Amino acid sequence: MLKYCIAEIGLNVYAHCITTNYVYVTVNYNGPFQLKDTIADFKKYTSKAIVSKIENGVESSSEGM
């Protein structure tokens, strides 16, 4: 999803850090939509993808996430 936001929506990512509890991203935005809408879409997509992985039996973050 982050790659999609960069390629198709105009999100510029300068730095990111992914931990077990948080995702930190430093961004700039040149798209036609508001940044808050893009962030909301990213969170929605990511949370659904994670829940799907968990429900399908992926136990380890190294295996599927």
A tleap script that builds the chain and sets N, CA, C and O, in Angstrom:
source leaprc.protein.ff14SB
mol = sequence {
  NMET LEU LYS TYR CYS ILE ALA GLU ILE GLY
  LEU ASN VAL TYR ALA HIE CYS ILE THR THR
  ASN TYR VAL TYR VAL THR VAL ASN TYR ASN
  GLY PRO PHE GLN LEU LYS ASP THR ILE ALA
  ASP PHE LYS LYS TYR THR SER LYS ALA ILE
  VAL SER LYS ILE GLU ASN GLY VAL GLU SER
  SER SER GLU GLY CMET
}
set mol.1.N position { 0.823 -1.188 0.000 }
set mol.1.CA position { 0.000 0.000 0.000 }
set mol.1.C position { 0.867 1.253 0.000 }
set mol.1.O position { 0.531 2.237 -0.658 }
set mol.2.N position { 1.959 1.227 0.717 }
set mol.2.CA position { 2.835 2.397 0.751 }
set mol.2.C position { 3.431 2.651 -0.631 }
set mol.2.O position { 3.544 3.799 -1.061 }
set mol.3.N position { 3.808 1.586 -1.323 }
set mol.3.CA position { 4.319 1.733 -2.692 }
set mol.3.C position { 3.261 2.319 -3.612 }
set mol.3.O position { 3.569 3.144 -4.472 }
set mol.4.N position { 2.025 1.899 -3.437 }
set mol.4.CA position { 0.929 2.444 -4.240 }
set mol.4.C position { 0.755 3.940 -3.974 }
set mol.4.O position { 0.594 4.727 -4.906 }
set mol.5.N position { 0.786 4.322 -2.708 }
set mol.5.CA position { 0.631 5.740 -2.351 }
set mol.5.C position { 1.753 6.587 -2.952 }
set mol.5.O position { 1.524 7.726 -3.361 }
set mol.6.N position { 2.939 6.042 -3.005 }
set mol.6.CA position { 4.073 6.758 -3.594 }
set mol.6.C position { 3.898 6.882 -5.104 }
set mol.6.O position { 4.049 7.969 -5.662 }
set mol.7.N position { 3.581 5.779 -5.760 }
set mol.7.CA position { 3.527 5.754 -7.222 }
set mol.7.C position { 2.292 6.433 -7.794 }
set mol.7.O position { 2.381 7.131 -8.804 }
set mol.8.N position { 1.155 6.240 -7.168 }
set mol.8.CA position { -0.101 6.666 -7.783 }
set mol.8.C position { -0.728 7.913 -7.169 }
set mol.8.O position { -1.470 8.620 -7.851 }
set mol.9.N position { -0.452 8.194 -5.918 }
set mol.9.CA position { -1.164 9.280 -5.246 }
set mol.9.C position { -0.284 10.507 -5.016 }
set mol.9.O position { -0.807 11.597 -4.781 }
set mol.10.N position { 1.019 10.358 -5.076 }
set mol.10.CA position { 1.904 11.503 -4.921 }
set mol.10.C position { 2.521 11.662 -3.546 }
set mol.10.O position { 2.951 12.758 -3.185 }
set mol.11.N position { 2.571 10.591 -2.775 }
set mol.11.CA position { 3.174 10.640 -1.451 }
set mol.11.C position { 4.691 10.544 -1.575 }
set mol.11.O position { 5.207 9.659 -2.258 }
set mol.12.N position { 5.395 11.441 -0.923 }
set mol.12.CA position { 6.859 11.412 -0.889 }
set mol.12.C position { 7.289 10.936 0.489 }
set mol.12.O position { 7.015 11.603 1.486 }
set mol.13.N position { 7.961 9.789 0.559 }
set mol.13.CA position { 8.409 9.224 1.829 }
set mol.13.C position { 9.895 9.507 1.978 }
set mol.13.O position { 10.700 9.111 1.135 }
set mol.14.N position { 10.251 10.196 3.059 }
set mol.14.CA position { 11.646 10.545 3.314 }
set mol.14.C position { 12.316 9.584 4.294 }
set mol.14.O position { 13.519 9.338 4.207 }
set mol.15.N position { 11.538 9.047 5.217 }
set mol.15.CA position { 12.078 8.093 6.196 }
set mol.15.C position { 10.919 7.258 6.734 }
set mol.15.O position { 9.781 7.721 6.799 }
set mol.16.N position { 11.228 6.024 7.118 }
set mol.16.CA position { 10.219 5.195 7.761 }
set mol.16.C position { 10.885 4.227 8.731 }
set mol.16.O position { 12.039 3.833 8.560 }
set mol.17.N position { 10.129 3.863 9.741 }
set mol.17.CA position { 10.587 2.898 10.736 }
set mol.17.C position { 9.369 2.066 11.137 }
set mol.17.O position { 8.350 2.609 11.564 }
set mol.18.N position { 9.481 0.774 10.999 }
set mol.18.CA position { 8.388 -0.114 11.345 }
set mol.18.C position { 8.801 -0.934 12.558 }
set mol.18.O position { 9.798 -1.656 12.523 }
set mol.19.N position { 8.023 -0.817 13.629 }
set mol.19.CA position { 8.271 -1.595 14.834 }
set mol.19.C position { 7.085 -2.533 15.047 }
set mol.19.O position { 6.161 -2.557 14.234 }
set mol.20.N position { 7.104 -3.295 16.120 }
set mol.20.CA position { 6.009 -4.227 16.374 }
set mol.20.C position { 4.707 -3.504 16.717 }
set mol.20.O position { 3.627 -4.059 16.516 }
set mol.21.N position { 4.792 -2.287 17.227 }
set mol.21.CA position { 3.592 -1.569 17.652 }
set mol.21.C position { 3.255 -0.346 16.813 }
set mol.21.O position { 2.109 0.104 16.824 }
set mol.22.N position { 4.211 0.198 16.094 }
set mol.22.CA position { 3.986 1.460 15.389 }
set mol.22.C position { 4.645 1.456 14.015 }
set mol.22.O position { 5.561 0.683 13.732 }
set mol.23.N position { 4.141 2.349 13.182 }
set mol.23.CA position { 4.784 2.656 11.917 }
set mol.23.C position { 5.029 4.160 11.918 }
set mol.23.O position { 4.088 4.948 12.012 }
set mol.24.N position { 6.279 4.551 11.815 }
set mol.24.CA position { 6.651 5.961 11.774 }
set mol.24.C position { 7.053 6.299 10.341 }
set mol.24.O position { 7.892 5.620 9.750 }
set mol.25.N position { 6.453 7.352 9.787 }
set mol.25.CA position { 6.748 7.732 8.421 }
set mol.25.C position { 6.865 9.249 8.346 }
set mol.25.O position { 5.997 9.970 8.836 }
set mol.26.N position { 7.937 9.725 7.732 }
set mol.26.CA position { 8.099 11.149 7.467 }
set mol.26.C position { 7.759 11.363 6.004 }
set mol.26.O position { 8.420 10.827 5.115 }
set mol.27.N position { 6.711 12.160 5.760 }
set mol.27.CA position { 6.210 12.296 4.396 }
set mol.27.C position { 5.969 13.753 4.012 }
set mol.27.O position { 5.899 14.651 4.851 }
set mol.28.N position { 5.848 13.936 2.715 }
set mol.28.CA position { 5.400 15.175 2.097 }
set mol.28.C position { 4.366 14.735 1.075 }
set mol.28.O position { 4.412 13.601 0.597 }
set mol.29.N position { 3.451 15.602 0.740 }
set mol.29.CA position { 2.350 15.179 -0.118 }
set mol.29.C position { 2.099 16.190 -1.223 }
set mol.29.O position { 1.952 17.384 -0.961 }
set mol.30.N position { 2.050 15.707 -2.461 }
set mol.30.CA position { 1.787 16.564 -3.618 }
set mol.30.C position { 0.553 16.118 -4.384 }
set mol.30.O position { 0.398 16.462 -5.556 }
set mol.31.N position { -0.312 15.371 -3.755 }
set mol.31.CA position { -1.442 14.788 -4.462 }
set mol.31.C position { -2.686 15.656 -4.459 }
set mol.31.O position { -2.734 16.706 -3.817 }
set mol.32.N position { -3.685 15.198 -5.188 }
set mol.32.CA position { -4.936 15.945 -5.294 }
set mol.32.C position { -5.847 15.778 -4.069 }
set mol.32.O position { -6.827 16.509 -3.923 }
set mol.33.N position { -5.527 14.822 -3.195 }
set mol.33.CA position { -6.345 14.564 -2.019 }
set mol.33.C position { -5.678 15.164 -0.795 }
set mol.33.O position { -4.528 15.597 -0.859 }
set mol.34.N position { -6.392 15.190 0.315 }
set mol.34.CA position { -5.796 15.668 1.554 }
set mol.34.C position { -4.959 14.554 2.177 }
set mol.34.O position { -5.287 13.374 2.058 }
set mol.35.N position { -3.877 14.945 2.841 }
set mol.35.CA position { -2.979 13.975 3.463 }
set mol.35.C position { -3.722 13.114 4.479 }
set mol.35.O position { -3.475 11.911 4.561 }
set mol.36.N position { -4.621 13.704 5.246 }
set mol.36.CA position { -5.353 12.933 6.264 }
set mol.36.C position { -6.178 11.812 5.631 }
set mol.36.O position { -6.344 10.755 6.239 }
set mol.37.N position { -6.692 12.028 4.428 }
set mol.37.CA position { -7.455 10.982 3.743 }
set mol.37.C position { -6.552 9.840 3.286 }
set mol.37.O position { -6.928 8.671 3.372 }
set mol.38.N position { -5.371 10.181 2.804 }
set mol.38.CA position { -4.413 9.159 2.389 }
set mol.38.C position { -3.950 8.335 3.585 }
set mol.38.O position { -3.828 7.114 3.484 }
set mol.39.N position { -3.693 8.983 4.710 }
set mol.39.CA position { -3.281 8.275 5.923 }
set mol.39.C position { -4.401 7.348 6.397 }
set mol.39.O position { -4.139 6.211 6.788 }
set mol.40.N position { -5.633 7.823 6.365 }
set mol.40.CA position { -6.770 6.996 6.774 }
set mol.40.C position { -6.898 5.767 5.877 }
set mol.40.O position { -7.125 4.663 6.372 }
set mol.41.N position { -6.757 5.945 4.574 }
set mol.41.CA position { -6.824 4.810 3.646 }
set mol.41.C position { -5.691 3.821 3.898 }
set mol.41.O position { -5.904 2.609 3.863 }
set mol.42.N position { -4.493 4.332 4.152 }
set mol.42.CA position { -3.347 3.473 4.442 }
set mol.42.C position { -3.594 2.642 5.698 }
set mol.42.O position { -3.341 1.437 5.705 }
set mol.43.N position { -4.083 3.277 6.755 }
set mol.43.CA position { -4.362 2.569 8.009 }
set mol.43.C position { -5.443 1.506 7.819 }
set mol.43.O position { -5.324 0.390 8.324 }
set mol.44.N position { -6.486 1.860 7.093 }
set mol.44.CA position { -7.590 0.930 6.862 }
set mol.44.C position { -7.107 -0.301 6.093 }
set mol.44.O position { -7.394 -1.432 6.486 }
set mol.45.N position { -6.385 -0.083 5.014 }
set mol.45.CA position { -5.881 -1.185 4.203 }
set mol.45.C position { -4.916 -2.063 4.999 }
set mol.45.O position { -5.017 -3.290 4.975 }
set mol.46.N position { -3.985 -1.428 5.700 }
set mol.46.CA position { -2.963 -2.159 6.451 }
set mol.46.C position { -3.581 -2.984 7.572 }
set mol.46.O position { -3.206 -4.140 7.768 }
set mol.47.N position { -4.520 -2.405 8.308 }
set mol.47.CA position { -5.129 -3.151 9.417 }
set mol.47.C position { -5.909 -4.359 8.899 }
set mol.47.O position { -5.861 -5.429 9.506 }
set mol.48.N position { -6.625 -4.201 7.784 }
set mol.48.CA position { -7.349 -5.338 7.215 }
set mol.48.C position { -6.400 -6.422 6.726 }
set mol.48.O position { -6.687 -7.609 6.879 }
set mol.49.N position { -5.280 -6.030 6.143 }
set mol.49.CA position { -4.296 -7.005 5.665 }
set mol.49.C position { -3.681 -7.775 6.824 }
set mol.49.O position { -3.484 -8.986 6.722 }
set mol.50.N position { -3.376 -7.100 7.918 }
set mol.50.CA position { -2.785 -7.756 9.093 }
set mol.50.C position { -3.782 -8.727 9.718 }
set mol.50.O position { -3.421 -9.856 10.052 }
set mol.51.N position { -5.036 -8.298 9.881 }
set mol.51.CA position { -6.059 -9.179 10.451 }
set mol.51.C position { -6.251 -10.403 9.569 }
set mol.51.O position { -6.407 -11.512 10.079 }
set mol.52.N position { -6.241 -10.220 8.262 }
set mol.52.CA position { -6.377 -11.348 7.336 }
set mol.52.C position { -5.226 -12.343 7.502 }
set mol.52.O position { -5.446 -13.554 7.508 }
set mol.53.N position { -4.012 -11.836 7.636 }
set mol.53.CA position { -2.851 -12.720 7.831 }
set mol.53.C position { -2.995 -13.508 9.133 }
set mol.53.O position { -2.700 -14.703 9.172 }
set mol.54.N position { -3.442 -12.849 10.188 }
set mol.54.CA position { -3.598 -13.511 11.484 }
set mol.54.C position { -4.686 -14.577 11.404 }
set mol.54.O position { -4.502 -15.690 11.896 }
set mol.55.N position { -5.820 -14.241 10.784 }
set mol.55.CA position { -6.934 -15.191 10.687 }
set mol.55.C position { -6.583 -16.395 9.817 }
set mol.55.O position { -7.151 -17.472 9.996 }
set mol.56.N position { -5.663 -16.226 8.886 }
set mol.56.CA position { -5.271 -17.329 8.008 }
set mol.56.C position { -4.119 -18.146 8.572 }
set mol.56.O position { -3.559 -18.986 7.867 }
set mol.57.N position { -3.755 -17.915 9.826 }
set mol.57.CA position { -2.802 -18.763 10.505 }
set mol.57.C position { -1.350 -18.361 10.417 }
set mol.57.O position { -0.479 -19.165 10.749 }
set mol.58.N position { -1.057 -17.165 9.987 }
set mol.58.CA position { 0.331 -16.718 9.969 }
set mol.58.C position { 0.697 -16.320 11.392 }
set mol.58.O position { 0.150 -15.364 11.940 }
set mol.59.N position { 1.630 -17.064 11.986 }
set mol.59.CA position { 1.976 -16.840 13.388 }
set mol.59.C position { 3.189 -15.953 13.570 }
set mol.59.O position { 3.289 -15.247 14.574 }
set mol.60.N position { 4.089 -15.971 12.647 }
set mol.60.CA position { 5.342 -15.243 12.814 }
set mol.60.C position { 5.404 -14.064 11.849 }
set mol.60.O position { 5.010 -14.180 10.688 }
set mol.61.N position { 5.890 -12.954 12.325 }
set mol.61.CA position { 6.009 -11.787 11.459 }
set mol.61.C position { 7.011 -12.026 10.340 }
set mol.61.O position { 6.904 -11.419 9.275 }
set mol.62.N position { 7.987 -12.907 10.569 }
set mol.62.CA position { 8.968 -13.194 9.532 }
set mol.62.C position { 8.387 -14.065 8.425 }
set mol.62.O position { 8.920 -14.092 7.316 }
set mol.63.N position { 7.300 -14.777 8.713 }
set mol.63.CA position { 6.694 -15.651 7.714 }
set mol.63.C position { 5.802 -14.898 6.724 }
set mol.63.O position { 5.828 -15.191 5.528 }
set mol.64.N position { 5.029 -13.950 7.198 }
set mol.64.CA position { 4.058 -13.382 6.294 }
set mol.64.C position { 3.814 -11.908 6.396 }
set mol.64.O position { 3.078 -11.350 5.583 }
set mol.65.N position { 4.400 -11.263 7.360 }
set mol.65.CA position { 4.109 -9.841 7.497 }
set mol.65.C position { 5.325 -9.100 7.183 }
set mol.65.O position { 5.328 -7.870 7.230 }
savepdb mol mol.pdb
quit
